[in-house]
């Protein structure tokens, strides 16, 4: 299976799984999803692939699902719940490199085969960690704020697509620019740096536009009592 078809499959699987988690676990399921997706996306982003003729990193699809999760919380619950989910994701993001750094400090036992692989995956690169953390905080809390700003002016369900896409598209742009600038600026020629920013954002923007049916489904499930709250 080529990368493009696999990317579409991963998108459908990830976003459908998010809806299933929401249906059976309710609001708590969305909190859990944000924590899980944040950790896995930050591992996936290490891998570089070719997609539609351009170089891209993995993790964009799962990372985009975090924005959908917080938008569902904003739409069906409250701004406070969405902000709490964003905070949970931030804590998860910081916990991963901190805990794995401690793991790497342990002296491997005789016969251990994992140390080098773990160093490759979890060796802390300060600029990348800082870029991820700052970009996450700014983009996620901007997403929550802008979603409710738009909802306050256009609260009807007909405008759900606008507050979903409007808040996420701008927030994803902030995320891409901030992360790439902190993590990569000065390490690559300007042309390559700009290509990284543009490519990363375009993939996230595609996910943001494609997630519109999923937030309408989440709205329908909640409005008709099909979400199992715990």
C-alpha positions as a Markdown table, in Angstrom:
| # | Residue | x | y | z |
|---|---|---|---|---|
| 1 | Unk | 0.0 | 0.0 | 0.0 |
| 2 | Unk | 1.5 | 3.4 | -1.0 |
| 3 | Unk | 1.9 | 6.2 | 1.5 |
| 4 | Unk | -1.0 | 8.3 | 0.2 |
| 5 | Unk | -3.6 | 5.5 | 0.6 |
| 6 | Unk | -2.2 | 4.6 | 3.9 |
| 7 | Unk | -2.5 | 8.2 | 5.1 |
| 8 | Unk | -6.2 | 8.2 | 4.2 |
| 9 | Unk | -6.7 | 4.9 | 6.0 |
| 10 | Unk | -4.9 | 6.2 | 9.1 |
| 11 | Unk | -7.0 | 9.3 | 9.1 |
| 12 | Unk | -10.3 | 7.3 | 8.9 |
| 13 | Unk | -9.1 | 4.9 | 11.6 |
| 14 | Unk | -7.9 | 7.6 | 14.0 |
| 15 | Unk | -10.9 | 9.9 | 13.7 |
| 16 | Unk | -13.4 | 7.0 | 13.8 |
| 17 | Unk | -11.7 | 5.6 | 16.9 |
| 18 | Unk | -12.0 | 9.1 | 18.5 |
| 19 | Unk | -15.7 | 9.0 | 17.9 |
| 20 | Unk | -16.1 | 5.5 | 19.3 |
| 21 | Unk | -14.1 | 6.5 | 22.4 |
| 22 | Unk | -16.4 | 9.5 | 22.8 |
| 23 | Unk | -19.6 | 7.4 | 22.3 |
| 24 | Unk | -18.7 | 4.8 | 24.9 |
| 25 | Unk | -16.7 | 6.8 | 27.4 |
| 26 | Unk | -18.1 | 10.3 | 27.0 |
| 27 | Unk | -16.2 | 13.3 | 28.2 |
| 28 | Unk | -13.6 | 11.2 | 30.1 |
| 29 | Unk | -12.9 | 9.4 | 26.9 |
| 30 | Unk | -11.9 | 12.6 | 25.2 |
| 31 | Unk | -9.6 | 13.5 | 28.1 |
| 32 | Unk | -7.9 | 10.1 | 27.8 |
| 33 | Unk | -7.7 | 10.5 | 24.0 |
| 34 | Unk | -5.9 | 13.8 | 24.2 |
| 35 | Unk | -3.3 | 12.4 | 26.6 |
| 36 | Unk | -2.8 | 9.3 | 24.5 |
| 37 | Unk | -2.7 | 11.1 | 21.1 |
| 38 | Unk | -0.2 | 13.7 | 22.4 |
| 39 | Unk | 2.2 | 11.0 | 23.5 |
| 40 | Unk | 1.9 | 8.8 | 20.4 |
| 41 | Unk | 2.0 | 11.8 | 18.0 |
| 42 | Unk | 5.3 | 13.0 | 19.5 |
| 43 | Unk | 6.8 | 9.5 | 18.9 |
| 44 | Unk | 5.4 | 9.3 | 15.4 |
| 45 | Unk | 6.8 | 12.7 | 14.4 |
| 46 | Unk | 10.3 | 11.2 | 14.5 |
| 47 | Unk | 9.7 | 9.3 | 11.3 |
| 48 | Unk | 10.0 | 11.1 | 8.0 |
| 49 | Unk | 8.1 | 9.9 | 4.9 |
| 50 | Unk | 7.4 | 11.0 | 1.3 |
| 51 | Unk | 3.8 | 12.1 | 0.8 |
| 52 | Unk | 2.4 | 13.4 | -2.5 |
| 53 | Unk | 5.9 | 14.1 | -3.7 |
| 54 | Unk | 7.0 | 16.1 | -0.6 |
| 55 | Unk | 8.8 | 15.3 | 2.6 |
| 56 | Unk | 6.6 | 15.1 | 5.7 |
| 57 | Unk | 6.7 | 13.7 | 9.2 |
| 58 | Unk | 4.2 | 11.3 | 10.7 |
| 59 | Unk | 2.1 | 12.3 | 13.7 |
| 60 | Unk | 0.1 | 15.0 | 11.9 |
| 61 | Unk | -3.1 | 13.0 | 11.7 |
| 62 | Unk | -3.1 | 11.9 | 15.3 |
| 63 | Unk | -2.0 | 15.4 | 16.5 |
| 64 | Unk | -4.9 | 16.9 | 14.4 |
| 65 | Unk | -7.4 | 14.7 | 16.2 |
| 66 | Unk | -6.5 | 16.5 | 19.5 |
| 67 | Unk | -7.9 | 19.7 | 18.1 |
| 68 | Unk | -11.1 | 17.8 | 17.2 |
| 69 | Unk | -11.3 | 16.4 | 20.7 |
| 70 | Unk | -11.0 | 19.8 | 22.3 |
| 71 | Unk | -13.5 | 21.3 | 19.8 |
| 72 | Unk | -16.0 | 18.5 | 20.8 |
| 73 | Unk | -15.5 | 19.4 | 24.4 |
| 74 | Unk | -16.0 | 23.1 | 23.6 |
| 75 | Unk | -19.2 | 22.4 | 21.6 |
| 76 | Unk | -20.9 | 19.8 | 23.8 |
| 77 | Unk | -19.6 | 20.8 | 27.2 |
| 78 | Unk | -17.7 | 23.9 | 28.2 |
| 79 | Unk | -14.7 | 26.1 | 27.6 |
| 80 | Unk | -13.4 | 24.9 | 31.0 |
| 81 | Unk | -13.5 | 21.3 | 29.9 |
| 82 | Unk | -11.7 | 22.0 | 26.7 |
| 83 | Unk | -9.0 | 24.0 | 28.5 |
| 84 | Unk | -8.6 | 21.1 | 31.0 |
| 85 | Unk | -8.1 | 18.6 | 28.1 |
| 86 | Unk | -5.4 | 20.9 | 26.6 |
| 87 | Unk | -3.7 | 21.0 | 30.0 |
| 88 | Unk | -3.8 | 17.2 | 30.3 |
| 89 | Unk | -2.2 | 17.0 | 26.8 |
| 90 | Unk | 0.6 | 19.4 | 27.8 |
| 91 | Unk | 1.4 | 17.4 | 31.0 |
| 92 | Unk | 1.5 | 14.2 | 28.9 |
| 93 | Unk | 3.8 | 15.9 | 26.4 |
| 94 | Unk | 6.3 | 16.9 | 29.1 |
| 95 | Unk | 6.0 | 13.6 | 31.0 |
| 96 | Unk | 7.2 | 11.6 | 28.0 |
| 97 | Unk | 10.7 | 13.0 | 27.5 |
| 98 | Unk | 11.3 | 13.5 | 31.3 |
| 99 | Unk | 10.4 | 9.9 | 32.1 |
| 100 | Unk | 12.2 | 8.4 | 29.2 |
| 101 | Unk | 15.3 | 10.5 | 30.0 |
| 102 | Unk | 15.4 | 8.9 | 33.4 |
| 103 | Unk | 15.1 | 5.5 | 31.7 |
| 104 | Unk | 18.1 | 6.2 | 29.5 |
| 105 | Unk | 20.2 | 7.0 | 32.6 |
| 106 | Unk | 20.0 | 3.5 | 33.9 |
| 107 | Unk | 23.0 | 1.3 | 33.0 |
| 108 | Unk | 21.8 | -1.4 | 30.7 |
| 109 | Unk | 22.1 | -5.0 | 31.9 |
| 110 | Unk | 24.1 | -7.7 | 30.1 |
| 111 | Unk | 22.2 | -8.8 | 27.0 |
| 112 | Unk | 20.1 | -5.7 | 26.8 |
| 113 | Unk | 19.2 | -4.8 | 23.2 |
| 114 | Unk | 17.0 | -1.8 | 23.7 |
| 115 | Unk | 19.3 | 1.0 | 24.9 |
| 116 | Unk | 20.5 | 2.3 | 21.5 |
| 117 | Unk | 17.0 | 2.2 | 20.0 |
| 118 | Unk | 15.6 | 4.1 | 23.0 |
| 119 | Unk | 18.3 | 6.7 | 22.7 |
| 120 | Unk | 17.3 | 7.1 | 19.0 |
| 121 | Unk | 13.7 | 7.6 | 19.9 |
| 122 | Unk | 13.8 | 9.4 | 23.2 |
| 123 | Unk | 17.2 | 11.1 | 23.3 |
| 124 | Unk | 16.2 | 14.7 | 24.3 |
| 125 | Unk | 16.8 | 17.4 | 21.7 |
| 126 | Unk | 16.2 | 20.6 | 23.7 |
| 127 | Unk | 15.1 | 22.7 | 20.8 |
| 128 | Unk | 12.6 | 20.1 | 19.6 |
| 129 | Unk | 11.2 | 19.6 | 23.1 |
| 130 | Unk | 10.9 | 23.4 | 23.6 |
| 131 | Unk | 9.4 | 23.9 | 20.2 |
| 132 | Unk | 6.8 | 21.2 | 20.8 |
| 133 | Unk | 5.9 | 22.5 | 24.3 |
| 134 | Unk | 5.5 | 26.2 | 23.3 |
| 135 | Unk | 3.7 | 25.4 | 20.1 |
| 136 | Unk | 1.3 | 23.1 | 21.9 |
| 137 | Unk | 0.4 | 25.6 | 24.6 |
| 138 | Unk | -0.1 | 28.5 | 22.3 |
| 139 | Unk | -2.1 | 26.6 | 19.6 |
| 140 | Unk | -4.3 | 24.6 | 21.9 |
| 141 | Unk | -5.3 | 27.4 | 24.2 |
| 142 | Unk | -5.8 | 29.7 | 21.1 |
| 143 | Unk | -8.1 | 27.0 | 19.6 |
| 144 | Unk | -10.2 | 26.9 | 22.8 |
| 145 | Unk | -10.4 | 30.7 | 23.0 |
| 146 | Unk | -11.2 | 31.2 | 19.3 |
| 147 | Unk | -13.7 | 28.4 | 19.2 |
| 148 | Unk | -15.8 | 30.1 | 21.9 |
| 149 | Unk | -15.2 | 33.6 | 20.5 |
| 150 | Unk | -16.8 | 32.4 | 17.2 |
| 151 | Unk | -19.5 | 30.4 | 19.0 |
| 152 | Unk | -20.4 | 33.5 | 21.0 |
| 153 | Unk | -21.2 | 35.4 | 17.9 |
| 154 | Unk | -22.6 | 32.5 | 15.8 |
| 155 | Unk | -24.0 | 29.9 | 18.1 |
| 156 | Unk | -26.3 | 28.0 | 15.7 |
| 157 | Unk | -25.5 | 24.4 | 14.7 |
| 158 | Unk | -25.5 | 25.6 | 11.1 |
| 159 | Unk | -22.3 | 27.5 | 11.9 |
| 160 | Unk | -20.6 | 24.6 | 13.6 |
| 161 | Unk | -18.4 | 24.0 | 10.6 |
| 162 | Unk | -17.2 | 27.6 | 10.8 |
| 163 | Unk | -16.2 | 27.6 | 14.4 |
| 164 | Unk | -14.6 | 24.2 | 14.0 |
| 165 | Unk | -12.6 | 25.0 | 10.9 |
| 166 | Unk | -11.9 | 28.6 | 11.7 |
| 167 | Unk | -10.5 | 28.0 | 15.1 |
| 168 | Unk | -8.5 | 24.9 | 14.1 |
| 169 | Unk | -7.0 | 26.3 | 10.9 |
| 170 | Unk | -5.6 | 29.4 | 12.6 |
| 171 | Unk | -4.4 | 27.4 | 15.6 |
| 172 | Unk | -2.7 | 24.8 | 13.4 |
| 173 | Unk | -0.9 | 27.7 | 11.6 |
| 174 | Unk | 0.4 | 29.0 | 14.9 |
| 175 | Unk | 1.5 | 25.5 | 15.9 |
| 176 | Unk | 3.4 | 24.9 | 12.7 |
| 177 | Unk | 5.2 | 28.2 | 12.6 |
| 178 | Unk | 6.1 | 28.3 | 16.3 |
| 179 | Unk | 7.3 | 24.7 | 16.4 |
| 180 | Unk | 9.4 | 24.9 | 13.2 |
| 181 | Unk | 10.9 | 28.3 | 14.2 |
| 182 | Unk | 12.1 | 27.1 | 17.6 |
| 183 | Unk | 13.1 | 23.6 | 16.6 |
| 184 | Unk | 14.6 | 24.2 | 13.1 |
| 185 | Unk | 15.3 | 27.8 | 12.3 |
| 186 | Unk | 19.0 | 28.3 | 11.5 |
| 187 | Unk | 19.6 | 24.6 | 11.2 |
| 188 | Unk | 18.5 | 24.5 | 7.5 |
| 189 | Unk | 18.7 | 26.9 | 4.6 |
| 190 | Unk | 15.7 | 29.3 | 4.5 |
| 191 | Unk | 14.1 | 27.5 | 1.5 |
| 192 | Unk | 14.1 | 24.2 | 3.3 |
| 193 | Unk | 12.9 | 25.7 | 6.5 |
| 194 | Unk | 9.9 | 27.4 | 4.7 |
| 195 | Unk | 9.2 | 24.1 | 3.0 |
| 196 | Unk | 9.0 | 22.3 | 6.4 |
| 197 | Unk | 6.6 | 25.0 | 7.7 |
| 198 | Unk | 4.3 | 24.9 | 4.6 |
| 199 | Unk | 4.2 | 21.2 | 4.2 |
| 200 | Unk | 3.5 | 20.6 | 7.9 |
| 201 | Unk | 0.7 | 23.1 | 7.9 |
| 202 | Unk | -0.9 | 21.9 | 4.7 |
| 203 | Unk | -1.2 | 18.4 | 6.1 |
| 204 | Unk | -2.7 | 19.6 | 9.3 |
| 205 | Unk | -5.0 | 21.9 | 7.4 |
| 206 | Unk | -6.3 | 19.0 | 5.3 |
| 207 | Unk | -7.0 | 17.1 | 8.5 |
| 208 | Unk | -8.8 | 20.1 | 9.9 |
| 209 | Unk | -11.1 | 20.4 | 6.9 |
| 210 | Unk | -11.8 | 16.6 | 6.7 |
| 211 | Unk | -12.7 | 16.4 | 10.4 |
| 212 | Unk | -15.9 | 18.5 | 9.8 |
| 213 | Unk | -18.3 | 15.5 | 9.4 |
| 214 | Unk | -16.8 | 14.0 | 12.6 |
| 215 | Unk | -17.7 | 17.0 | 14.8 |
| 216 | Unk | -21.2 | 17.0 | 13.4 |
| 217 | Unk | -21.5 | 13.3 | 14.2 |
| 218 | Unk | -20.3 | 14.0 | 17.7 |
| 219 | Unk | -22.9 | 16.8 | 18.1 |
| 220 | Unk | -25.6 | 14.4 | 16.9 |
| 221 | Unk | -24.5 | 11.6 | 19.3 |
| 222 | Unk | -24.5 | 14.0 | 22.2 |
| 223 | Unk | -27.8 | 15.7 | 21.3 |
| 224 | Unk | -29.7 | 12.4 | 20.9 |
| 225 | Unk | -28.4 | 10.8 | 24.1 |
| 226 | Unk | -26.1 | 8.3 | 22.4 |
| 227 | Unk | -23.0 | 9.2 | 24.5 |
| 228 | Unk | -22.4 | 7.1 | 27.5 |
| 229 | Unk | -21.1 | 9.4 | 30.3 |
| 230 | Unk | -19.2 | 8.1 | 33.3 |
